[in-house]
């Protein structure tokens, strides 16, 4: 029986973020730095782009929405392609290419003034995310190994949240001088990240290395047309993975309410900033402790059910107390705790359900499904808020979404669908599928 069916994958927590980071290999530490820098650069620029387009360039609201939507569309729409390319060409080339492309995109935003150039720059920044996002996660899963995958993703989320916290603070200072300066600094960060990874991120060549480290092979050689069709057929026919992705989509809809329903309810820049700060600080302070607690007491499946249930329960607070800031902050804090419970085991489950085959492609499809869910969920939330106002109804509907997803995940767990296949079988499939790899 897999360790994950009794207790979640072992998470030996001793010390804080930096001490635990040092216990990993240099490649994993570089991936942590990668995500911190990616979010620092992204969040120092993107929250201020709309104001620059509307105020600095005098663009109409529809044009601002088009530019912002182009980035989201190119990123969400190309995640599957980015993941598939990472599995075929190797993780490192896609990570480096994505960072280089975002360097170009952010640099272009500094100088673009016409709508076509702004859309092109926005498309480039989105496509960049689609290239490196699945590759980074698949590389991290492969390098960390089965036993430390959960701990690695817990640390990864801590660095992720640190970037979200620091980015807007840096962006406020830079944009106070000029938005062009913000774009330039963000582009330089990605340029530096590109060079560091090009020079220091290891390239792994043999399938045997992946089999020893983790049941997730890094990449396969570029296949012919039939093999490429087989790659997509393998991923798209993974019924359990589809069910898991659909159940988890609700968590993304709910966690996104920190950017939609809660700021609208807070109705003020200072209150909105407080929501973001509380959310990030709870994740930073609690991620490792929460993962350690869950790992010592709960199976991976129960962690997923608990996290989804907590997300739904978070919205009972504003449903009961209304819109005072303390209620909204408490809701954001509970959402952050729920996300800290979910994220490491969510990422671990993606690898487990892929059975070590086409891991980056699975991550790409997962991101695409969740991205579509966020779009539809936000549309539904907006319609609900317009129809009901700030009554308890929208909060109760969001609560029901979380509890419904928790019930769906519990049903998957009871059926044994989330159990991880024995590592020996996964290694065998890895060796059959990927005799050589390029990083």
C-alpha positions as CSV (number, residue, x, y, z in Angstrom):
1,X,0.0,0.0,0.0
2,X,1.3,3.4,-0.9
3,X,2.4,5.6,2.0
4,X,-0.1,8.2,0.8
5,X,-3.1,6.0,1.6
6,X,-2.3,5.9,5.3
7,X,-0.5,9.1,6.0
8,X,0.5,11.8,3.6
9,X,4.0,11.7,2.2
10,X,6.5,12.2,5.0
11,X,7.3,15.9,5.6
12,X,10.2,16.1,8.0
13,X,9.9,19.7,9.2
14,X,12.8,21.0,11.2
15,X,13.4,24.7,11.2
16,X,12.1,27.5,9.0
17,X,11.9,28.2,5.3
18,X,15.6,28.8,4.7
19,X,16.8,25.9,6.8
20,X,14.5,23.5,5.0
21,X,15.5,25.0,1.7
22,X,19.1,24.1,2.3
23,X,18.3,20.4,2.7
24,X,17.4,20.2,-1.0
25,X,19.7,19.9,-4.0
26,X,20.9,23.0,-5.8
27,X,18.5,22.4,-8.7
28,X,15.5,22.5,-6.4
29,X,16.8,25.6,-4.6
30,X,17.2,27.3,-7.9
31,X,13.5,26.4,-8.8
32,X,12.5,28.1,-5.5
33,X,14.4,31.2,-6.5
34,X,12.8,30.9,-9.9
35,X,9.3,31.1,-8.5
36,X,10.1,33.9,-6.1
37,X,11.6,36.0,-8.8
38,X,8.8,35.2,-11.3
39,X,6.1,36.4,-8.9
40,X,8.2,39.4,-7.7
41,X,8.6,40.6,-11.3
42,X,5.0,39.8,-12.3
43,X,3.3,41.4,-9.3
44,X,5.4,44.5,-9.3
45,X,4.1,45.2,-12.8
46,X,0.7,43.6,-13.6
47,X,-1.4,45.2,-10.8
48,X,-0.5,48.6,-12.2
49,X,-0.9,47.9,-15.9
50,X,-4.6,48.8,-16.0
51,X,-4.0,52.2,-14.4
52,X,-1.1,52.9,-16.8
53,X,-3.3,52.0,-19.9
54,X,-6.3,54.0,-18.7
55,X,-4.5,56.9,-17.1
56,X,-1.1,57.1,-18.7
57,X,-2.2,56.2,-22.2
58,X,-5.8,57.3,-22.1
59,X,-7.2,54.1,-23.4
60,X,-10.9,53.3,-23.2
61,X,-12.1,50.6,-20.8
62,X,-12.8,48.1,-23.6
63,X,-9.2,48.4,-24.8
64,X,-7.8,48.0,-21.3
65,X,-9.9,44.9,-20.9
66,X,-8.7,43.6,-24.3
67,X,-5.1,44.0,-23.4
68,X,-5.4,42.3,-20.0
69,X,-7.6,39.6,-21.5
70,X,-5.1,38.8,-24.2
71,X,-2.5,37.9,-21.5
72,X,-4.9,35.6,-19.7
73,X,-6.1,34.0,-22.9
74,X,-2.6,33.3,-24.2
75,X,-1.5,31.8,-20.9
76,X,-4.5,29.7,-20.1
77,X,-5.0,28.6,-23.7
78,X,-1.4,27.5,-24.2
79,X,-0.7,25.7,-20.9
80,X,-1.4,22.3,-22.4
81,X,0.9,23.1,-25.3
82,X,3.6,24.3,-23.0
83,X,3.4,21.2,-20.9
84,X,3.5,18.9,-23.9
85,X,6.5,20.7,-25.3
86,X,8.3,20.4,-21.9
87,X,7.7,16.6,-21.9
88,X,9.0,16.3,-25.5
89,X,11.9,18.8,-25.4
90,X,12.9,18.8,-21.8
91,X,12.0,21.0,-18.8
92,X,15.0,23.3,-18.9
93,X,14.6,24.6,-22.5
94,X,10.9,25.6,-21.8
95,X,11.8,27.3,-18.5
96,X,14.6,29.3,-20.1
97,X,12.5,30.1,-23.1
98,X,9.5,31.2,-21.0
99,X,11.7,33.6,-18.9
100,X,13.4,35.0,-22.0
101,X,10.0,35.6,-23.6
102,X,8.6,37.4,-20.6
103,X,11.8,39.6,-20.6
104,X,10.8,40.6,-24.1
105,X,7.1,41.1,-23.2
106,X,7.8,43.3,-20.1
107,X,10.4,45.3,-22.0
108,X,7.9,45.9,-24.8
109,X,5.2,47.1,-22.3
110,X,7.6,49.8,-21.3
111,X,7.6,51.4,-24.8
112,X,4.4,50.2,-26.5
113,X,1.7,52.8,-26.9
114,X,-0.5,51.6,-29.7
115,X,-3.1,48.9,-29.1
116,X,-1.6,46.3,-31.5
117,X,1.8,46.6,-29.9
118,X,0.3,46.4,-26.4
119,X,-1.7,43.3,-27.3
120,X,1.4,41.7,-28.8
121,X,3.4,42.4,-25.6
122,X,0.5,41.1,-23.4
123,X,0.3,37.9,-25.5
124,X,4.0,37.4,-25.1
125,X,3.9,37.7,-21.3
126,X,1.0,35.2,-21.2
127,X,2.6,32.7,-23.5
128,X,5.8,32.9,-21.4
129,X,3.9,31.7,-18.4
130,X,2.4,28.9,-20.4
131,X,5.9,27.8,-21.3
132,X,7.6,27.8,-17.9
133,X,4.7,27.1,-15.5
134,X,4.1,23.4,-16.2
135,X,7.8,22.8,-16.8
136,X,8.9,24.3,-13.4
137,X,6.4,22.1,-11.5
138,X,7.3,18.9,-13.4
139,X,11.0,19.6,-12.9
140,X,10.5,20.2,-9.2
141,X,8.5,17.0,-8.8
142,X,11.2,15.0,-10.6
143,X,14.1,16.5,-8.7
144,X,12.5,16.4,-5.2
145,X,11.6,12.7,-5.5
146,X,8.6,10.9,-4.3
147,X,9.4,11.0,-0.6
148,X,10.0,14.8,-0.5
149,X,7.6,16.0,-3.2
150,X,5.1,17.3,-0.7
151,X,7.7,19.2,1.3
152,X,9.2,20.6,-1.9
153,X,5.8,21.9,-3.0
154,X,5.1,23.4,0.4
155,X,8.3,25.4,0.3
156,X,7.6,26.2,-3.4
157,X,4.3,27.8,-2.3
158,X,6.0,29.7,0.5
159,X,8.3,31.3,-2.1
160,X,5.4,31.8,-4.4
161,X,3.5,33.7,-1.7
162,X,6.6,35.8,-0.8
163,X,6.8,37.0,-4.4
164,X,3.1,38.0,-4.3
165,X,3.7,39.9,-1.1
166,X,6.8,41.7,-2.2
167,X,6.0,42.4,-5.8
168,X,3.3,45.1,-5.3
169,X,5.3,46.8,-2.6
170,X,8.3,47.1,-5.0
171,X,5.9,48.1,-7.8
172,X,4.3,50.9,-5.8
173,X,7.7,52.5,-5.2
174,X,8.9,52.1,-8.8
175,X,5.6,53.1,-10.4
176,X,5.7,56.2,-8.2
177,X,8.6,57.3,-10.4
178,X,7.4,55.9,-13.7
179,X,5.6,52.9,-15.1
180,X,8.4,52.5,-17.7
181,X,10.9,52.1,-14.8
182,X,8.7,49.3,-13.3
183,X,8.7,47.5,-16.7
184,X,12.4,47.9,-17.1
185,X,13.2,46.5,-13.6
186,X,10.8,43.6,-14.1
187,X,12.3,42.8,-17.5
188,X,15.8,42.9,-16.0
189,X,14.7,40.5,-13.3
190,X,13.5,38.0,-15.9
191,X,16.7,38.6,-18.0
192,X,18.8,37.8,-15.0
193,X,16.7,34.8,-14.2
194,X,17.1,33.5,-17.8
195,X,20.9,33.7,-17.6
196,X,21.1,32.1,-14.2
197,X,19.0,29.2,-15.2
198,X,20.7,28.8,-18.6
199,X,24.0,28.6,-16.7
200,X,23.1,26.7,-13.5
201,X,19.9,24.7,-14.0
202,X,21.1,21.1,-14.5
203,X,20.3,19.1,-17.6
204,X,19.3,15.5,-16.9
205,X,19.9,13.0,-19.7
206,X,19.0,9.5,-18.6
207,X,15.6,8.0,-17.8
208,X,17.3,5.9,-15.1
209,X,18.1,9.1,-13.2
210,X,14.4,10.0,-13.1
211,X,13.4,6.6,-12.1
212,X,15.8,6.7,-9.2
213,X,14.7,10.1,-8.1
214,X,10.9,10.0,-8.7
215,X,8.3,8.2,-10.7
216,X,8.1,11.3,-12.9
217,X,10.3,11.2,-15.9
218,X,11.6,14.5,-17.0
219,X,11.1,14.4,-20.7
220,X,11.0,12.2,-23.7
221,X,12.7,12.7,-27.1
222,X,10.7,14.6,-29.6
223,X,8.3,11.8,-30.9
224,X,7.0,11.4,-34.4
225,X,3.4,12.2,-35.3
226,X,2.0,8.9,-34.0
227,X,3.9,9.2,-30.7
228,X,2.7,12.8,-30.3
229,X,-0.9,11.7,-30.8
230,X,-0.3,9.0,-28.2
231,X,1.0,11.5,-25.8
232,X,-2.2,13.6,-25.9
233,X,-4.3,10.4,-26.0
234,X,-2.7,9.2,-22.8
235,X,-3.3,12.4,-21.0
236,X,-6.8,13.2,-22.4
237,X,-8.1,9.7,-21.7
238,X,-7.0,9.8,-18.0
239,X,-10.6,9.8,-16.6
240,X,-9.6,10.0,-13.0
241,X,-7.3,12.9,-13.7
242,X,-10.2,14.7,-15.4
243,X,-12.5,14.1,-12.4
244,X,-9.8,15.3,-10.0
245,X,-9.2,18.4,-12.0
246,X,-12.9,19.3,-12.1
247,X,-13.2,18.8,-8.4
248,X,-10.2,21.0,-7.7
249,X,-11.4,23.7,-10.1
250,X,-13.7,24.9,-7.4
251,X,-10.8,25.6,-5.1
252,X,-9.4,28.0,-7.7
253,X,-12.7,29.8,-8.1
254,X,-12.9,30.2,-4.4
255,X,-9.3,31.3,-3.8
256,X,-9.7,33.9,-6.6
257,X,-12.3,35.7,-4.6
258,X,-9.5,37.4,-2.8
259,X,-9.2,39.3,-6.1
260,X,-12.9,39.6,-6.8
261,X,-15.7,39.4,-4.2
262,X,-13.7,40.3,-1.2
263,X,-12.1,43.5,-2.6
264,X,-15.5,44.5,-3.9
265,X,-17.0,44.0,-0.5
266,X,-14.1,45.8,1.2
267,X,-14.6,48.8,-1.1
268,X,-11.3,50.7,-0.6
269,X,-7.7,50.5,-1.6
270,X,-6.4,50.3,2.0
271,X,-8.8,47.5,2.8
272,X,-8.0,45.6,-0.4
273,X,-4.3,45.9,0.3
274,X,-4.9,44.5,3.8
275,X,-6.7,41.5,2.3
276,X,-3.7,40.7,0.1
277,X,-1.2,41.2,2.9
278,X,-3.1,39.0,5.4
279,X,-3.5,36.2,2.8
280,X,0.2,36.2,1.9
281,X,1.4,36.5,5.5
282,X,-0.7,33.6,6.7
283,X,0.7,31.5,3.8
284,X,4.3,32.5,4.6
285,X,4.0,32.0,8.3
286,X,1.9,28.9,8.3
287,X,2.7,26.8,5.1
288,X,5.4,24.6,6.5
289,X,3.7,24.1,9.9
290,X,0.3,23.3,8.3
291,X,1.9,20.8,5.9
292,X,3.8,19.2,8.7
293,X,0.6,18.8,10.8
294,X,-1.3,17.4,7.9
295,X,1.5,15.0,6.9
296,X,1.8,13.6,10.4
297,X,-2.0,13.0,10.9
298,X,-3.8,12.7,7.6
299,X,-3.6,10.9,4.3
300,X,-3.1,12.8,1.1
301,X,-6.8,12.3,0.2
302,X,-8.0,13.6,3.5
303,X,-5.8,16.7,3.1
304,X,-7.5,17.4,-0.2
305,X,-11.0,17.0,1.3
306,X,-10.1,19.1,4.4
307,X,-8.6,21.9,2.3
308,X,-11.7,22.1,0.0
309,X,-14.0,22.0,3.0
310,X,-12.1,24.8,4.7
311,X,-12.4,26.9,1.5
312,X,-16.1,26.6,1.5
313,X,-16.4,27.2,5.2
314,X,-14.4,30.4,4.9
315,X,-17.4,32.1,3.2
316,X,-19.6,31.4,6.2
317,X,-17.9,34.2,8.0
318,X,-19.1,37.1,5.7
319,X,-22.4,35.2,5.2
320,X,-23.0,35.5,9.0
321,X,-21.3,38.8,9.8
322,X,-21.7,40.8,6.6
323,X,-19.1,43.1,5.2
324,X,-17.1,44.6,8.1
325,X,-13.4,44.5,7.4
326,X,-12.6,42.0,10.2
327,X,-15.0,39.5,8.7
328,X,-13.4,39.9,5.2
329,X,-9.9,39.6,6.7
330,X,-10.9,36.4,8.6
331,X,-12.4,35.0,5.4
332,X,-9.1,35.7,3.5
333,X,-7.1,34.2,6.3
334,X,-9.1,31.0,6.3
335,X,-8.8,30.8,2.5
336,X,-5.0,31.1,2.9
337,X,-4.9,28.3,5.5
338,X,-7.1,26.1,3.2
339,X,-4.8,26.8,0.2
340,X,-1.7,25.9,2.4
341,X,-3.4,22.6,3.2
342,X,-4.3,21.9,-0.4
343,X,-1.4,23.0,-2.5
344,X,1.4,20.5,-1.7
345,X,-0.9,17.5,-1.9
346,X,-2.7,18.9,-4.9
347,X,0.6,19.1,-6.8
348,X,1.6,15.7,-5.5
349,X,-1.6,14.1,-6.7
350,X,-1.2,15.5,-10.2
351,X,2.1,13.5,-10.4
352,X,0.5,10.4,-8.8
353,X,-2.4,10.4,-11.3
354,X,-0.1,10.9,-14.2
355,X,1.6,7.6,-13.2
356,X,4.9,9.2,-14.0
357,X,4.0,9.6,-17.7
358,X,3.9,13.0,-19.4
359,X,3.9,14.8,-16.1
360,X,4.3,18.4,-17.6
361,X,1.5,17.7,-20.0
362,X,-0.8,16.7,-17.1
363,X,0.2,19.9,-15.3
364,X,-0.5,21.9,-18.5
365,X,-4.0,20.4,-18.9
366,X,-4.7,20.9,-15.2
367,X,-3.8,24.6,-15.4
368,X,-6.0,24.9,-18.5
369,X,-9.0,23.2,-16.9
370,X,-8.7,25.3,-13.7
371,X,-8.1,28.5,-15.8
372,X,-11.4,27.9,-17.7
373,X,-13.1,27.2,-14.3
374,X,-11.8,30.5,-12.9
375,X,-13.2,32.4,-15.9
376,X,-16.6,30.8,-15.7
377,X,-16.7,31.0,-11.9
378,X,-15.8,34.7,-11.9
379,X,-18.5,35.3,-14.4
380,X,-21.1,33.5,-12.3
381,X,-19.9,35.2,-9.1
382,X,-20.3,38.6,-10.8
383,X,-23.8,37.8,-12.1
384,X,-24.7,36.6,-8.6
385,X,-23.4,39.7,-6.9
386,X,-25.3,41.9,-9.4
387,X,-28.5,40.0,-8.8
388,X,-28.4,39.7,-5.0
389,X,-26.2,42.5,-3.8
390,X,-24.4,42.0,-0.5
391,X,-26.9,39.7,1.1
392,X,-25.8,36.3,2.5
393,X,-26.7,34.6,-0.8
394,X,-23.5,34.9,-2.8
395,X,-21.4,33.9,0.2
396,X,-23.6,30.8,0.8
397,X,-23.3,29.8,-2.9
398,X,-19.5,30.1,-2.7
399,X,-19.6,28.0,0.5
400,X,-21.7,25.4,-1.3
401,X,-19.2,25.2,-4.1
402,X,-16.4,24.4,-1.6
403,X,-18.4,21.8,0.2
404,X,-19.6,20.3,-3.0
405,X,-16.0,19.9,-4.3
406,X,-15.0,18.4,-0.9
407,X,-17.8,15.8,-1.3
408,X,-16.7,15.1,-4.9
409,X,-13.1,14.6,-3.7
410,X,-14.2,12.4,-0.9
411,X,-16.1,10.2,-3.3
412,X,-13.0,9.9,-5.5
413,X,-11.0,8.9,-2.5
414,X,-13.5,6.3,-1.3
415,X,-13.4,4.7,-4.7
416,X,-9.6,4.4,-4.5
417,X,-9.1,6.5,-7.6
418,X,-6.5,8.8,-6.0
419,X,-4.2,6.0,-4.8
420,X,-0.7,6.2,-6.2
421,X,0.5,3.3,-8.3
422,X,3.5,1.4,-6.8
423,X,6.8,3.1,-7.7
424,X,8.2,0.0,-9.4
425,X,5.4,-0.1,-11.9
426,X,5.8,3.6,-12.6
427,X,9.6,3.2,-13.1
428,X,8.9,0.4,-15.6
429,X,6.5,2.6,-17.6
430,X,9.1,5.4,-17.5
431,X,11.8,3.3,-18.9
432,X,9.5,1.9,-21.6
433,X,8.3,5.4,-22.6
434,X,11.5,7.5,-22.2
435,X,14.8,5.8,-23.0
436,X,16.6,9.1,-23.4
437,X,15.8,12.6,-22.3
438,X,16.9,16.1,-23.0
439,X,16.7,18.8,-20.3
